[in-house]
Amino acid sequence: MGTGTEIDGPERKPVLLTVDDDPGVSRAVARDLRRHYGDAYRVVRTESGPQALETLRELKLRGDSVAVLLADHRMPDMSGLEFLEAAMDLFPHARRALLTAYADTEAAIQAINVIDLDNYLLKPWDPPEEKLYPVVDRLLELWIDDLRRPSGHTDAIQVVGHRWSARSFKVRDFLARNSVPYTWVTSEEPEGLRLLAAAGVDATAVPLVVSPDGTHVVDPSVAELADRVGMVTTPADDFYDTVIVGGGPAGLGAAVYAASEGLRTLLVERRATGGQAGQSARIENYLGFPDGVTGSQLTDRARRQAHKFGAEILTTRDVVGLDVRPSSRAVRFADGGEVVAHSVLLATGISYRKLAVPGADELSGRGLFYGSAMTEAAACAGDDVYVVGGANSAGQAAVHLARHARRVTLLVRADSLEKSMSYYLIRQIEEIDNIKVRLGAEVVALHGDKRLQGLTLCEVATRQQTEVPAGYLFVFIGAAPRTDWLDEVVVRDPLGFVLTGPDLRAEGRWPRRWELDRDPYFLESSVPGVFAAGDVRANSVKRVASAVGEGAMAIQLLHGYLEHR
C-alpha cells in the first residue's frame, strides 16, 4: 500500500477503511476501531482520498471484502463525499459514513440523498462507546444483511409482469413493503419472455412469480405470496396475553414494549407492517433521526426489534371479528380461524380514501396509486406527476417524487398548505424547483385506455375545468378507519374511530355495557381489556411519534387490566 496506509495483520478479514487528512484524527479513529472490532475486522487507515481509492483498488484485486468506509468531509484534493461516491464503483455494498464537524452537518444530510450515505459522525466522537460504536455497529448490521440477502436472477424471487398491470403492481408493492428482495422483469423483455416460456405460459399470464428454487406461481394471492417467501401466517399458539391487531407504528411500538416485558404477544397484520408510515419517503420530524428516516427503514428496525424480544408477527391474516368472552377476548380471521387472548389492542390505523371520480377504478394500479407507492418512483423519470393532498404524507411524497419526475404538481383542495402540513415540509417544497403547488383545485375525472394518460381538474372556487396530460397520480385525500368489523362490539364515533377512556362518557354516564366498578383506562375501549392506540382511536394525534407513544402507553395500561381482572 502507499505511504500513510496501515493494514492490521495478514489475515483476510473484512475491512473497515478510514480516510482523514489529519494524522492525529486518523490515528485516533483507527485506534478506537481496532480496540472494538479488531478481532473480526481489519482496520485500514489512509490519509487522503486518492490514496484511499488506490488502497481500495488493491483490495479489490486481492479479492478482499470491504464492510465500512468512514471518510472525513473536508480534505484537500478530494472531499469525503467525492471519495465515497467514487468508492461506490469499487465496493457498492460497503456501508458509507461521513466524519464531519458540526458546521458541515447540512452537507452530510444532503449527501444521504445524493450518494446514498448511510450515516454521519460528528467530531469529536468521544466517548466512542456512545457516539462511534453504535453507528458502526448499525453499519455492520446493514452490510451483513446485504450479504445474507438474495440477489441476482438465480438467487432472488423474480417477478414477470406488465408495466401497466394492476395485479403486477400489487405483487411488487407487497414484496417491497415487506422488505422482500425481488427482481422485476417486464413481459416484453427477452428475459421475461424466456421465464414465461420456461413456465409454459404466455404473456397474458402475469404476474408470474418465480422462486429461487425454480418453482413458479401465476397471479398469486397475497396469502400464497406470503407463504412462498417464507412469511409467518399461522399463529404458533392458541392463547396469548395480548393480541395486537395492526402493524403500523402504534402496533409495532406496542409489540416491542409488550414482548420486552414478558407478555406473550401476537401482532396480526393484514398486508404489511409499517402501515401508512411505512410507505413514507422520509420522516424528518421523528425524535432521534435528525437527518430523517424512510418509513421502510423505521419499519424494518421496529419489526426486528419486536422479533428480538420475542413478539410473534403474522402477516396476510385479515381480522373480521372480535368476540367478548367471560374470561378472554377472541380475534376471528376471514378464513374461519381464531386466536384467543387475555386482552386485545386495536391498532389498525386508517386507510386512504379512494377517488370517487370517473376512471378511478379502472386505472387504479395503472398510473393511479394510493399512498406513495415507492416501487413506482423511479419509473416516473421524465414524466409529469400529480400528487393529490395537503397533509404531510402528500408533501413527503412530492419531495421524493421530485427527484425522479420532470415536474410534480401538488393539488390541494384548500386555499393554503399551512392548515394541514408541517412548516418544515412547506419550506422544503418551496425550495424545490420542479414542484408546483396548485391550491383550490381537485381531480374530477381520469382518462386513459390501458394506463393513465390525463386528468380533468376543477377549480374549487369557480368550478372551471381543464384537462391536463398525466402519466402518474398519487392520492392522499384523507383517510378513514377500518373498523366495520367492530360494529356492535365497541363504541365508535360517527366517523368510525374507536372511543376510549374519558371520550366514552356521554351525558355524564359510561356506556351501558360497561359493568366494572372502575372507570375505563385512558386508552381502553367500551369493552374491558380491549384497548385502542394510534390513528384508529378517536381524537388521536395523527403523527408517527404519537402513535408509537400510545402503543407503549397502551401496554402499561394493559398491565393494570391484567393485574386486576
FENBEL-V726963 format. One record per pair of residues at least 4 apart in sequence whose ideal C-beta (glycine too) atoms are under 6 Angstrom apart, sorted by sequence separation. I is the first residue (numbers start at 0). J is the second residue. D is the distance in whole Angstrom. If there is no record, write none. Layout:
i/j/d
I/J/D
I/J/D
This chain:
i/j/d
0/4/4
32/36/6
33/37/4
36/40/5
74/78/6
77/81/5
87/91/5
99/103/4
110/114/5
120/124/5
127/131/4
128/132/6
132/136/6
150/154/6
160/164/5
168/172/6
184/188/6
200/204/4
210/214/5
219/223/4
246/250/5
248/252/6
253/257/6
254/258/6
268/272/5
273/277/2
288/292/4
292/296/5
332/336/5
358/362/6
362/366/6
363/367/5
368/372/4
391/395/6
396/400/6
400/404/5
416/420/5
420/424/5
447/451/5
485/489/5
491/495/5
492/496/5
498/502/5
509/513/4
519/523/4
531/535/6
553/557/6
19/24/5
45/50/5
58/63/4
77/82/5
111/116/5
127/132/6
149/154/4
150/155/6
174/179/4
186/191/5
195/200/6
219/224/5
225/230/4
245/250/4
257/262/4
292/297/5
305/310/4
354/359/4
362/367/5
379/384/5
388/393/3
413/418/6
420/425/6
447/452/4
458/463/5
498/503/5
524/529/5
531/536/4
534/539/6
540/545/4
19/25/4
45/51/4
110/116/4
124/130/4
149/155/4
161/167/6
184/190/5
185/191/5
209/215/5
258/264/5
331/337/5
401/407/5
428/434/5
446/452/6
491/497/6
492/498/6
72/79/4
124/131/4
160/167/3
174/181/5
184/191/4
225/232/5
243/250/5
257/264/4
322/329/4
386/393/5
400/407/5
446/453/4
457/464/5
503/510/6
523/530/5
524/531/6
534/541/6
71/79/5
99/107/5
208/216/5
283/291/4
329/337/5
330/338/5
489/497/6
490/498/5
522/530/5
33/42/5
45/54/5
70/79/4
198/207/6
416/425/5
455/464/6
456/465/5
482/491/6
32/42/5
97/107/5
207/217/6
243/253/5
254/264/6
281/291/4
282/292/6
329/339/5
386/396/6
397/407/5
522/532/6
17/28/5
208/219/6
243/254/6
320/331/4
386/397/5
444/455/4
455/466/5
17/29/6
70/82/5
83/95/5
107/119/4
158/170/6
254/266/5
281/293/6
318/330/5
319/331/6
327/339/5
328/340/6
397/409/5
442/454/5
443/455/5
515/527/6
29/42/5
70/83/5
204/217/5
453/466/6
454/467/5
482/495/5
533/546/4
120/134/6
319/333/5
443/457/5
29/44/4
194/209/6
279/294/4
328/343/5
453/468/5
454/469/5
480/495/5
510/525/4
118/134/5
186/202/4
241/257/6
250/266/6
278/294/6
316/332/5
317/333/4
384/400/5
440/456/5
441/457/6
453/469/6
480/496/5
503/519/6
533/549/6
15/32/5
198/215/5
210/227/6
277/294/4
532/549/4
68/86/6
79/97/5
276/294/5
351/369/5
440/458/6
532/550/5
25/44/6
186/205/5
351/370/6
500/519/5
99/119/6
101/121/6
246/266/6
384/404/4
439/459/5
490/510/5
25/46/6
95/116/5
96/117/6
117/138/6
241/262/6
273/294/6
277/298/4
379/400/6
439/460/6
500/521/4
532/553/4
95/117/5
96/118/5
97/119/4
98/120/5
100/122/5
240/262/4
246/268/3
382/404/5
383/405/6
389/411/4
503/525/6
94/117/5
158/181/5
162/185/6
240/263/5
241/264/6
242/265/5
243/266/4
244/267/5
380/403/5
383/406/5
384/407/5
385/408/5
386/409/5
387/410/5
499/522/5
530/553/5
239/263/5
376/400/6
379/403/5
381/405/5
389/413/5
414/438/5
499/523/6
15/40/5
65/90/4
68/93/5
72/97/5
155/180/5
156/181/4
157/182/5
158/183/5
159/184/5
161/186/5
273/298/3
371/396/4
379/404/4
385/410/6
414/439/5
499/524/6
20/46/6
48/74/6
155/181/6
239/265/5
246/272/4
272/298/6
377/403/6
394/420/5
13/40/5
14/41/5
15/42/5
16/43/5
17/44/5
18/45/5
20/47/6
67/94/5
68/95/5
69/96/5
71/98/5
72/99/4
155/182/5
159/186/6
247/274/3
376/403/5
389/416/6
406/433/5
407/434/5
408/435/5
409/436/5
410/437/5
411/438/5
497/524/6
530/557/6
12/40/5
49/77/6
65/93/4
248/276/5
12/41/5
14/43/5
48/77/3
69/98/6
390/419/5
391/420/6
398/427/6
408/437/6
412/441/5
59/89/5
80/110/5
84/114/5
152/182/6
272/302/5
389/419/5
391/421/6
394/424/4
401/431/5
410/440/5
51/82/6
55/86/6
72/103/5
83/114/6
149/180/5
234/265/6
522/553/5
148/180/5
159/191/5
401/433/5
499/531/5
528/560/5
18/51/4
52/85/6
391/424/6
401/434/5
7/41/5
48/82/4
55/89/5
394/428/6
497/531/4
522/556/6
7/42/5
159/194/5
489/524/4
490/525/4
502/537/6
170/206/5
489/525/5
520/556/4
6/43/5
397/434/5
489/526/5
499/536/6
167/205/6
497/535/6
5/44/4
167/206/4
497/536/5
498/537/5
166/206/6
4/45/5
164/205/6
496/537/4
3/46/4
94/138/4
161/205/5
266/310/6
160/205/4
492/537/5
160/206/4
264/310/4
265/311/5
266/312/5
267/313/5
268/314/5
94/141/5
412/459/6
94/142/5
158/206/6
159/207/4
269/317/5
1/50/5
14/63/6
179/228/5
255/304/5
259/308/4
267/316/5
4/54/5
158/208/6
251/301/4
255/305/5
258/308/4
13/64/5
14/65/5
254/305/4
258/309/5
267/318/6
1/53/6
15/67/5
16/68/5
17/69/5
18/70/5
19/71/4
157/209/4
166/218/6
258/310/4
13/66/4
92/145/5
0/54/6
20/74/4
251/305/6
387/442/6
480/535/5
254/310/4
154/211/6
67/138/5
66/139/6
244/318/5
274/348/5
66/142/5
235/311/6
396/473/6
231/313/6
393/475/4
232/315/5
362/445/5
392/475/5
230/314/5
366/450/5
367/451/6
385/469/5
362/447/6
365/450/5
366/451/3
358/444/6
359/445/6
383/469/6
356/443/5
357/444/5
358/445/3
384/471/4
385/472/5
386/473/5
387/474/5
388/475/3
242/330/5
356/444/5
382/470/5
388/476/6
225/314/5
362/451/5
382/471/6
387/476/6
225/315/4
253/344/5
280/371/6
278/370/5
379/471/5
222/315/5
278/371/5
177/271/5
221/315/5
176/271/4
31/127/5
242/338/6
250/346/4
35/132/5
249/346/4
242/340/4
241/340/6
31/131/6
238/339/5
239/340/4
240/341/5
241/342/5
242/343/5
243/344/5
244/345/6
245/346/4
247/348/4
245/347/4
243/346/6
244/347/6
245/348/6
234/338/5
366/470/6
366/471/6
367/472/5
368/473/5
369/474/5
281/395/6
280/395/5
279/395/5
280/396/6
280/399/3
354/474/6
178/299/6
352/476/5
352/477/5
351/478/5
352/479/6
350/478/6
349/478/4
349/480/5
350/481/6
347/481/5
345/497/6
320/484/6
319/484/5
321/488/5
111/290/6
108/290/5
348/533/6
349/534/5
342/528/4
343/529/5
344/530/5
345/531/4
346/532/5
348/534/5
346/533/5
348/535/6
347/535/5
345/535/6
168/364/4
165/364/3
175/374/5
165/365/6
328/528/6
163/365/5
172/374/6
171/374/5
323/526/5
344/553/5
342/557/5
341/561/6
285/543/6
286/544/6
285/544/6
282/543/6
276/543/5
249/532/4
249/533/3
163/449/5
163/450/4
248/543/5
252/547/4
256/551/5
249/546/4
253/550/4
257/554/5
248/546/4
252/550/3
256/554/4
248/547/5
252/551/5
249/549/6
253/553/6
249/550/4
253/554/5
